[in-house]
Amino acid sequence: MPKIEAYFRRFAIWMFLAMLWTSIQKCAYADSSTANLSVSVSDSSDAIIPGARLVLRNSDTNQEQQTDSGRAGLATFSFLKPGRYTLTVSKDAFVDVVVDHILLNVGDEKHLQLSLKIGSAAQAVTVDGSGLTMNTTDASVSTVIDRKFVENMPLNGRSFQDLISMTPGIVTQSSQAGGFVQNQGDFGVNGQRTESNSYTVDGVSGNIGAGYPNGSAQNGTAGSISASTALGTTQSLVSVDALQEFRVSSSTYSAEYGRTPGGQFALSTRSGTKALHGTLFDYLRNDLFDANDWFNNYNGIRKTPLRQNDFGGTLGGPITIPHLYRGRERSFFFGSYEGLRLVQPTAATTQYVPSIAIRSSAPAAMQQVLNAFPVPTGGEVVDASGSLTGLSTFVRHIHSQQISMQRASEWTTKFPRRSLPSSVTGTRRHIRPPVRSPPYFNNSKTAKLILVELIAFSGET
């Protein structure tokens, strides 16, 4: 028993330190990832009511915040987690007012004007606040994508980039533009450069520099892009199952978003609730369900293996340590894991190399140069007049999965797992670089083995 108690005591200390650290971070960067609610209290003659008691309760966690209307009849609730709330306003000699179903989204600045009627304290007036969706506090133009919309939309690659592209004023960067300066980002917002956008996750920057990470001299650029994965997806920012909602601010936003002139993407992650909830998922792709590639059919090569497993799960709820701590309505945790195992095929293409006849008839000094090319796999090519060209076709048939595993072993030995450049708090992400084939495999039937891991954990008190 003493060992068990010591173990739980150490566990409680570490959990307290972790929650303290996350709460400090949220206080420092809460403007873009939280919501604010202000309330004006008056009577039926529009005269202010000072000293009214206001209680705001989160419907998911039952956490409450209390304040009063002060001398000016105005109360403010700041740094609120996005979600649904119930507001209760009471004052002696006045009827209590209860406003339920108040929906606060990430970055919201909502204001309520409540009028209390004279009456008994035993009476109460209940108001449905679900219709409070219009922004009346500023002139910012923004779009909120909530969790319900995310759950009901099919997403290619489980990346919410498709949801971002659906918001007004956003143009997707053409895949034909290449990775040049001014074209490295994913979206252009209201005519701005693709490197002019800013991404935040729970108020913490999720951007990396837009320059080329090759160590060579280059033109300076002040832009930034999102810290995406090796596949260009958004799992390194936050997993879709761990995403609560996000707001896309496209124009006339507040000065707090003054870092870049483009779109401001504020992402908010999920948190635990008063009940224990979890999910499990596994998204599968396999060549068993696919037809062969056209180029493989043309060259007489069998179907290349394709293996894609995107799996993981989430778990959230109250923090409870038996016989030591019960945080059902005080402290909560939420964790998510997402793993990707991908063996990606590369279609076979044809290369032209010196023919056998040219190699055998060349001088001895030239034969060493010609023999450096791969051995032809097809006959010598003739031109339109039927004359021999001295070139033969080369299509190399390699078992892709075997090469991928071999190259992955070499990568793991030479280059240990590295972290993506990102400053998202509470998230650890590791990516093994994609497997690269030797130069003479580039135009043959090969595949890439890509491993992506995303582990996120958050605590809240």
C-alpha positions as CSV (number, residue, x, y, z in Angstrom):
1,M,0.0,0.0,0.0
2,P,2.7,2.6,0.8
3,K,4.2,2.1,-2.7
4,I,0.8,2.5,-4.4
5,E,0.1,5.7,-2.4
6,A,3.5,7.0,-3.3
7,Y,2.9,6.3,-7.0
8,F,-0.5,8.0,-7.0
9,R,1.0,11.0,-5.1
10,R,3.7,11.4,-7.8
11,F,1.1,11.0,-10.5
12,A,-1.1,13.7,-8.9
13,I,1.9,16.1,-8.7
14,W,2.8,15.6,-12.3
15,M,-0.8,16.1,-13.4
16,F,-1.0,19.3,-11.3
17,L,2.2,20.7,-12.9
18,A,0.9,19.8,-16.4
19,M,-2.4,21.5,-15.9
20,L,-0.7,24.5,-14.4
21,W,1.5,24.8,-17.4
22,T,-1.4,24.6,-19.9
23,S,-3.4,27.1,-17.9
24,I,-0.5,29.5,-18.0
25,Q,-0.2,29.1,-21.7
26,K,-3.9,29.7,-22.2
27,C,-3.8,32.9,-20.1
28,A,-1.0,34.2,-22.2
29,Y,-2.6,33.5,-25.6
30,A,-6.3,33.4,-24.8
31,D,-7.5,36.2,-27.1
32,S,-7.7,34.2,-30.4
33,S,-8.7,30.8,-29.1
34,T,-11.3,31.7,-26.4
35,A,-14.5,33.7,-26.3
36,N,-15.8,36.7,-24.3
37,L,-19.3,37.4,-23.1
38,S,-20.5,40.8,-21.8
39,V,-23.9,41.3,-20.2
40,S,-25.8,44.6,-19.6
41,V,-28.5,44.4,-16.9
42,S,-31.3,46.9,-16.7
43,D,-35.0,47.2,-15.6
44,S,-38.1,47.7,-17.7
45,S,-37.4,51.4,-17.9
46,D,-33.9,50.9,-19.2
47,A,-32.3,52.0,-16.0
48,I,-29.2,50.1,-15.1
49,I,-29.3,47.6,-12.2
50,P,-26.0,47.6,-10.2
51,G,-25.0,44.7,-8.1
52,A,-26.9,42.0,-9.9
53,R,-25.5,38.5,-9.4
54,L,-24.6,36.6,-12.6
55,V,-23.7,32.9,-12.8
56,L,-22.4,31.4,-16.0
57,R,-22.4,27.6,-16.2
58,N,-20.8,25.4,-18.9
59,S,-23.3,22.8,-20.0
60,D,-20.6,20.2,-20.8
61,T,-18.5,20.4,-17.6
62,N,-20.9,22.1,-15.1
63,Q,-18.1,24.5,-14.2
64,E,-19.4,27.9,-13.0
65,Q,-18.2,31.5,-13.1
66,Q,-19.7,34.2,-10.9
67,T,-19.6,37.9,-11.1
68,D,-21.8,41.0,-10.5
69,S,-23.0,43.8,-12.7
70,G,-21.0,46.5,-10.8
71,R,-22.0,50.1,-10.6
72,A,-22.4,50.5,-14.4
73,G,-24.8,47.5,-14.7
74,L,-22.2,45.7,-16.9
75,A,-20.6,42.3,-16.3
76,T,-17.9,40.6,-18.5
77,F,-16.9,36.9,-18.7
78,S,-13.5,36.6,-20.4
79,F,-11.3,33.7,-21.6
80,L,-14.3,31.3,-22.0
81,K,-13.8,27.9,-23.6
82,P,-15.9,27.5,-26.8
83,G,-19.1,25.6,-26.0
84,R,-22.7,25.9,-24.7
85,Y,-23.5,27.9,-21.6
86,T,-26.4,28.8,-19.3
87,L,-26.5,32.3,-17.7
88,T,-28.6,33.0,-14.6
89,V,-29.1,36.7,-13.5
90,S,-30.7,37.4,-10.1
91,K,-31.3,40.5,-8.0
92,D,-33.4,41.1,-4.9
93,A,-37.0,42.3,-5.7
94,F,-36.6,41.2,-9.3
95,V,-37.6,38.0,-11.2
96,D,-34.6,35.8,-12.0
97,V,-33.7,35.5,-15.7
98,V,-32.2,32.3,-17.1
99,V,-30.7,32.3,-20.6
100,D,-29.8,28.8,-21.8
101,H,-28.3,27.3,-24.9
102,I,-25.8,30.2,-25.3
103,L,-23.4,29.0,-28.0
104,L,-19.9,30.6,-27.8
105,N,-17.5,29.9,-30.7
106,V,-13.8,30.4,-30.8
107,G,-13.0,34.1,-31.0
108,D,-16.5,35.2,-30.2
109,E,-17.2,38.7,-28.7
110,K,-20.9,38.5,-27.7
111,H,-23.0,41.0,-25.8
112,L,-26.4,40.4,-24.1
113,Q,-28.8,43.1,-23.0
114,L,-31.1,41.7,-20.3
115,S,-34.1,43.4,-18.7
116,L,-35.3,42.3,-15.3
117,K,-38.9,42.6,-14.2
118,I,-40.0,43.5,-10.7
119,G,-41.4,40.5,-8.9
120,S,-40.8,37.7,-6.4
121,A,-37.4,35.9,-6.3
122,A,-39.3,32.6,-6.5
123,Q,-40.3,33.3,-10.1
124,A,-38.0,32.9,-13.0
125,V,-38.1,33.7,-16.7
126,T,-36.3,31.3,-19.1
127,V,-35.0,32.6,-22.4
128,D,-33.6,30.5,-25.3
129,G,-30.3,32.0,-26.3
130,S,-29.6,29.7,-29.3
131,G,-30.5,32.5,-31.7
132,L,-27.7,34.8,-30.6
133,T,-25.5,34.3,-33.6
134,M,-25.1,37.8,-35.1
135,N,-21.9,39.7,-34.4
136,T,-22.9,43.1,-33.0
137,T,-19.6,44.1,-31.3
138,D,-17.2,44.7,-34.3
139,A,-17.0,44.7,-38.1
140,S,-14.8,41.6,-38.6
141,V,-15.7,39.2,-41.4
142,S,-15.1,35.6,-40.3
143,T,-16.5,32.1,-40.7
144,V,-16.7,29.4,-37.9
145,I,-16.5,25.7,-38.8
146,D,-17.9,23.9,-35.7
147,R,-17.4,20.3,-34.7
148,K,-20.8,19.1,-36.0
149,F,-19.9,20.3,-39.5
150,V,-16.5,18.6,-39.2
151,E,-18.0,15.3,-38.2
152,N,-20.6,15.2,-41.0
153,M,-18.2,16.1,-43.9
154,P,-16.1,13.5,-45.7
155,L,-12.5,14.7,-45.6
156,N,-9.8,13.4,-48.0
157,G,-6.8,12.3,-46.0
158,R,-8.5,13.4,-42.7
159,S,-7.2,16.9,-43.2
160,F,-9.4,20.0,-42.6
161,Q,-7.9,21.9,-45.5
162,D,-11.0,21.1,-47.5
163,L,-13.1,22.8,-44.9
164,I,-10.9,25.9,-45.0
165,S,-11.3,26.1,-48.8
166,M,-15.1,26.3,-48.5
167,T,-15.1,29.6,-46.6
168,P,-15.8,32.8,-48.6
169,G,-12.9,34.7,-50.0
170,I,-10.5,31.8,-50.1
171,V,-8.8,30.5,-53.3
172,T,-6.9,27.3,-53.2
173,Q,-3.3,27.4,-54.5
174,S,-2.9,25.7,-57.8
175,S,-0.8,22.5,-57.7
176,Q,0.8,23.6,-60.9
177,A,2.4,26.7,-59.4
178,G,5.3,24.8,-57.8
179,G,7.0,25.5,-54.5
180,F,8.4,29.0,-55.4
181,V,8.3,32.0,-53.2
182,Q,4.8,33.5,-53.0
183,N,3.4,30.0,-53.9
184,Q,4.4,27.9,-51.0
185,G,1.2,28.2,-49.0
186,D,-2.1,26.4,-49.4
187,F,-4.6,29.3,-49.6
188,G,-4.9,32.8,-50.8
189,V,-7.4,34.9,-48.7
190,N,-9.0,38.0,-50.4
191,G,-6.1,38.3,-52.9
192,Q,-3.3,38.1,-50.3
193,R,-0.2,35.9,-50.8
194,T,-0.4,32.3,-49.7
195,E,2.4,33.0,-47.2
196,S,0.5,35.8,-45.5
197,N,-1.8,33.6,-43.4
198,S,-1.4,32.9,-39.7
199,Y,-2.3,29.7,-37.9
200,T,-2.8,29.4,-34.1
201,V,-3.8,26.3,-32.1
202,D,-5.3,27.2,-28.7
203,G,-3.6,30.6,-29.1
204,V,-0.2,29.2,-29.8
205,S,1.5,29.8,-33.2
206,G,1.4,26.9,-35.6
207,N,3.5,28.6,-38.4
208,I,6.9,27.9,-39.9
209,G,9.0,30.1,-42.1
210,A,8.3,30.2,-45.8
211,G,11.9,30.1,-47.0
212,Y,13.6,27.1,-48.5
213,P,15.2,25.0,-45.7
214,N,18.3,24.1,-47.8
215,G,20.9,26.2,-46.2
216,S,21.7,28.1,-49.4
217,A,21.5,31.8,-50.1
218,Q,18.0,32.9,-51.2
219,N,15.8,35.9,-51.4
220,G,14.4,37.0,-48.1
221,T,10.7,36.4,-47.4
222,A,8.7,37.6,-44.4
223,G,5.9,35.1,-45.0
224,S,4.9,31.9,-43.1
225,I,3.1,28.7,-43.8
226,S,1.3,26.2,-41.6
227,A,3.4,23.5,-39.9
228,S,2.0,20.6,-42.1
229,T,3.1,17.0,-42.2
230,A,5.4,15.4,-44.8
231,L,2.3,14.7,-46.8
232,G,1.2,18.4,-46.7
233,T,-1.8,17.6,-44.4
234,T,-2.9,19.3,-41.2
235,Q,-2.5,16.4,-38.7
236,S,0.6,18.0,-37.2
237,L,-1.5,21.0,-36.2
238,V,-4.3,19.0,-34.7
239,S,-6.0,15.7,-35.4
240,V,-9.5,16.0,-36.8
241,D,-11.0,14.0,-33.9
242,A,-9.3,16.4,-31.4
243,L,-10.5,19.5,-33.2
244,Q,-13.4,21.4,-31.5
245,E,-13.8,24.1,-34.1
246,F,-11.9,26.8,-35.9
247,R,-12.5,30.3,-37.1
248,V,-11.3,31.8,-40.4
249,S,-11.0,35.6,-40.1
250,S,-10.7,37.0,-43.6
251,S,-10.9,40.8,-43.2
252,T,-11.4,43.8,-40.9
253,Y,-10.3,41.8,-37.9
254,S,-9.0,43.3,-34.6
255,A,-5.5,44.5,-34.1
256,E,-4.7,41.4,-32.0
257,Y,-4.3,39.5,-35.3
258,G,-1.8,42.0,-36.6
259,R,1.0,39.5,-37.3
260,T,0.2,38.9,-40.9
261,P,-2.1,40.7,-43.4
262,G,-3.8,37.5,-44.7
263,G,-6.3,35.1,-43.2
264,Q,-6.2,34.3,-39.5
265,F,-6.9,30.7,-38.8
266,A,-7.7,30.1,-35.0
267,L,-8.1,26.4,-34.1
268,S,-9.5,25.3,-30.8
269,T,-9.0,21.7,-29.5
270,R,-11.4,19.6,-27.5
271,S,-11.4,19.2,-23.8
272,G,-12.7,16.7,-21.4
273,T,-16.3,16.8,-20.0
274,K,-18.1,15.7,-16.9
275,A,-18.6,12.2,-18.4
276,L,-16.0,9.8,-19.8
277,H,-16.1,9.6,-23.6
278,G,-13.8,8.1,-26.2
279,T,-13.6,7.1,-29.8
280,L,-11.7,4.6,-32.0
281,F,-11.2,4.8,-35.7
282,D,-9.3,3.1,-38.5
283,Y,-9.5,4.3,-42.1
284,L,-8.2,1.7,-44.6
285,R,-7.1,1.7,-48.2
286,N,-5.7,-1.4,-49.9
287,D,-4.8,-2.3,-53.5
288,L,-7.2,-5.3,-53.1
289,F,-10.0,-2.8,-53.8
290,D,-8.2,-0.9,-56.6
291,A,-7.6,-1.4,-60.3
292,N,-4.1,-1.5,-61.7
293,D,-2.5,1.7,-62.8
294,W,-2.8,2.4,-66.6
295,F,1.0,2.8,-66.9
296,N,1.6,-0.5,-65.2
297,N,-0.9,-2.2,-67.5
298,Y,0.8,-0.7,-70.6
299,N,4.2,-2.0,-69.5
300,G,2.9,-5.4,-68.5
301,I,3.6,-4.9,-64.7
302,R,1.3,-6.3,-62.1
303,K,-0.5,-4.1,-59.6
304,T,1.7,-2.2,-57.1
305,P,0.9,-2.8,-53.4
306,L,-0.9,0.0,-51.6
307,R,-1.3,0.0,-47.9
308,Q,-2.8,2.9,-46.0
309,N,-4.0,2.7,-42.4
310,D,-5.0,5.8,-40.6
311,F,-6.0,4.8,-37.1
312,G,-6.2,6.2,-33.6
313,G,-8.6,7.3,-30.9
314,T,-9.6,9.9,-28.3
315,L,-10.4,9.8,-24.6
316,G,-11.6,12.5,-22.4
317,G,-13.3,13.0,-19.0
318,P,-12.9,14.1,-15.5
319,I,-9.6,13.6,-13.6
320,T,-10.2,11.1,-10.8
321,I,-7.6,9.5,-8.6
322,P,-9.2,6.9,-6.3
323,H,-9.1,7.8,-2.6
324,L,-7.0,11.0,-3.5
325,Y,-8.8,13.3,-5.9
326,R,-12.3,13.6,-7.5
327,G,-12.5,16.3,-10.2
328,R,-15.8,15.5,-11.7
329,E,-16.8,19.2,-12.0
330,R,-13.4,20.8,-11.5
331,S,-10.6,19.2,-13.5
332,F,-10.7,17.4,-16.9
333,F,-8.4,15.7,-19.3
334,F,-8.4,15.0,-23.0
335,G,-6.0,12.9,-25.1
336,S,-5.8,11.9,-28.7
337,Y,-3.6,9.7,-30.8
338,E,-3.5,9.3,-34.6
339,G,-1.1,7.1,-36.5
340,L,-0.6,6.7,-40.3
341,R,1.0,3.8,-42.0
342,L,1.3,4.3,-45.7
343,V,3.0,2.4,-48.5
344,Q,2.4,4.6,-51.5
345,P,2.9,3.2,-55.0
346,T,4.6,5.1,-57.8
347,A,3.4,4.3,-61.3
348,A,5.9,2.8,-63.7
349,T,7.2,5.0,-66.5
350,T,9.5,4.4,-69.5
351,Q,13.1,5.6,-69.8
352,Y,15.3,5.4,-72.8
353,V,18.8,4.0,-72.4
354,P,21.6,3.0,-74.9
355,S,20.8,-0.2,-76.7
356,I,22.8,-3.4,-76.5
357,A,24.0,-2.9,-80.1
358,I,25.3,0.6,-79.4
359,R,27.1,-0.6,-76.3
360,S,28.9,-3.5,-78.1
361,S,29.9,-1.4,-81.1
362,A,31.2,1.6,-79.1
363,P,34.9,2.1,-78.5
364,A,36.3,0.6,-75.2
365,A,36.6,4.1,-73.7
366,M,32.9,4.8,-74.3
367,Q,31.6,1.5,-73.2
368,Q,32.3,2.3,-69.6
369,V,30.1,5.4,-69.9
370,L,27.3,3.6,-71.8
371,N,27.3,0.7,-69.4
372,A,26.7,3.1,-66.5
373,F,23.1,3.2,-67.8
374,P,20.6,0.5,-66.7
375,V,20.4,-2.6,-68.9
376,P,17.4,-2.3,-71.4
377,T,14.3,-4.3,-70.7
378,G,12.9,-3.8,-74.2
379,G,13.9,-3.9,-77.8
380,E,15.6,-1.1,-79.7
381,V,13.4,1.7,-80.7
382,V,12.9,2.7,-84.4
383,D,11.9,6.0,-85.8
384,A,9.1,6.9,-88.2
385,S,11.2,5.8,-91.2
386,G,12.0,2.4,-89.6
387,S,15.6,3.2,-88.9
388,L,17.2,2.1,-85.6
389,T,17.7,4.9,-83.1
390,G,20.3,3.3,-80.8
391,L,18.0,3.6,-77.8
392,S,16.0,0.9,-76.0
393,T,13.3,1.1,-73.4
394,F,14.0,0.5,-69.7
395,V,11.2,-0.4,-67.3
396,R,12.5,-1.8,-64.0
397,H,10.2,-4.1,-62.0
398,I,10.9,-3.8,-58.3
399,H,8.9,-5.2,-55.4
400,S,7.9,-2.0,-53.8
401,Q,7.2,-3.2,-50.3
402,Q,10.6,-4.9,-49.9
403,I,12.4,-1.8,-51.1
404,S,10.4,0.5,-48.9
405,M,11.1,-1.5,-45.8
406,Q,14.8,-1.7,-46.6
407,R,15.1,2.0,-47.2
408,A,13.1,2.7,-44.1
409,S,15.6,0.7,-42.1
410,E,18.4,2.8,-43.5
411,W,16.6,6.0,-42.7
412,T,15.9,4.9,-39.1
413,T,19.6,4.0,-38.6
414,K,21.1,7.2,-40.1
415,F,18.5,9.7,-39.1
416,P,16.7,9.2,-35.8
417,R,13.1,10.5,-35.5
418,R,12.9,14.2,-35.6
419,S,10.2,16.7,-34.5
420,L,8.4,19.0,-36.9
421,P,9.1,22.7,-36.4
422,S,6.1,23.8,-34.5
423,S,5.3,25.5,-31.2
424,V,1.9,24.0,-30.5
425,T,1.8,23.5,-26.8
426,G,0.9,20.1,-25.4
427,T,1.4,18.3,-28.7
428,R,4.3,15.9,-29.5
429,R,4.7,15.0,-33.1
430,H,7.3,12.8,-34.7
431,I,7.7,12.0,-38.4
432,R,10.1,9.7,-40.1
433,P,11.2,11.2,-43.5
434,P,9.5,9.6,-46.5
435,V,11.5,6.7,-48.0
436,R,13.4,7.7,-51.2
437,S,14.4,5.2,-53.8
438,P,17.9,5.1,-55.4
439,P,18.3,7.3,-58.5
440,Y,17.8,4.4,-60.9
441,F,14.5,3.5,-59.3
442,N,12.9,6.9,-59.9
443,N,11.1,5.9,-63.1
444,S,10.3,2.3,-62.2
445,K,7.7,0.7,-60.1
446,T,8.5,1.8,-56.5
447,A,6.7,2.9,-53.4
448,K,7.2,5.2,-50.5
449,L,6.8,4.1,-46.9
450,I,5.6,7.1,-44.8
451,L,5.1,6.9,-41.0
452,V,3.3,9.8,-39.3
453,E,2.6,9.9,-35.5
454,L,0.6,12.5,-33.6
455,I,0.1,12.4,-29.9
456,A,-1.7,15.2,-28.1
457,F,-2.7,15.7,-24.5
458,S,-4.3,18.6,-22.6
459,G,-5.5,19.3,-19.1
460,E,-8.0,21.8,-17.8
461,T,-9.0,23.1,-14.4
